[in-house]
């Protein structure tokens, strides 16, 4: 299993940002505190991680990121909500 992840952040203005990374904690910290964070999120700090999923490689992570970015906001919120429900069921 690789270490590529697709993630969704919620920005301070309640917009959603989708990206890929190999290290989620580092990337969220960059979005919040570093100039390495995306220009979009630098203007909307703080951000918080609301969703992530592991992908088998960079190619599949990029394809999944693209698919999520094409979704409407309501559909992205549905992915986030479904993930929260599944996490609660794992407890």
N, C-alpha and C positions, 0 to 999 in steps of 0.2 A: 504494500500500500504506500502511495506517495504522500508527500506532505503539502499538497496543493489544496487550497480552500477557496471557496467562493463565499463572500460575506456581504451582509447588508448592514449599513450603519444608519441610525436615525440621528439627524442633525438637530441643532438647537432650535431651528425654525420648523421642525417636524417633517422636513423633506427626507427622502431616502437616498442613500448613495450605495452603489454596488461595486465591488472590486474583487480582485484575486490576490492571494499572498501565499507564502510558505510558512509564515509565522504570524498568527492572528494577533497575539498580544503586542508584539513589536509594532505591527502595522497600525493598530488602533492608537497606540501611543504616538506614533508618527503623525497620524491624522489630528490628534489633539494638541501636540506640543512642538512639532518640528516643521521646518520648511519643506521636509520631504513629503508631508501630507499633501493630498491633492488640492489644487487651487480651490476647487469647489468647497471642500470641507474646511479649508483654512478660514474661509469667510463665514462659516456656520458652526463654529466651535461653541461648546463641547459637543462631541459626537459620542454615541454609545452603540455598542455591538448589539444587534437585535436578532441576527440570524447568521449561521455559518453551516457549510456542508463540505465534507471532504470529497475530493475528486481524485481519480486514479492517476492523472498526469496533467501537465500544463495545458495541453490541447483541450482536454475535456473540461478543465476549469474555465478556459477562455470561452468555449462554446456555451457553457452553462451561464457564465456571466453575461454574455451577449443575449441569450434567451431571456434572462431575468430583466435586463435593461430594457428590452422591448415590451415588457408587460406594463399594463396600466397600474397605477398606484394601488387600486383596490385589490388587484391580483397579487401584488407583492405583499400587501398586508395579510392576505389569505395564507400565503406561504409561511409568513412569520407566525400567525396564529396557529396554524396546523402544527408547526414545529413545537410551539409552547405546549400544546395539548399532548403531543407525543412525549415530550420531556416529563410532564407530570405523570404520565402513565408508567414511565420507567422507574419512578420512585417506589 
